[in-house]
């Protein structure tokens, strides 16, 4: 059975973080560890942008296309990553 559906395109932006904490009696070591961690975070962020895993703001963007049928709900949904590969595909097969 065919129904009129509305196509809805949207984006989802997510950002992850790694937080570390250290405790020691050596303030000099604490400071050097903090500086090293900040350098690693910056390098990882730049690599993510360069490889296309994240956008310039550090977010991973996924794209979703949904087909909404009034009175029924979401009939189909596709989720894509930034290169266009499908991450998820869902369809409504039956209503019982």
Steps between C-alpha positions, in 0.01 A plus 500: 500500500636843407474809721603861456816560702694811598877480468692649792876559471696584815851505648628382836818653644678316781824568678690270728763580757766320697561643844794391710610596846819424689597536860856504621725670750713635218360830367759514220395155373131598523561808286707314239232226479230764449699673223564166325131407519397833346744447212361150438139631504589774249679253271208255513255779421703614199536142375123447528436812293768411242368143458142627475374323813396830656412845371705813575325538836590146609155346454414171331207573269249235393217557256152352526222470242160398634171438321202596719148382414222697676287274718762224490832654600854442381488250213866503400827641631856507367799631697820592313848602605683796347633298202150381410528143626187363666535446874141390560192414294153442647165432336151446634388166358161452664255646751311238697 
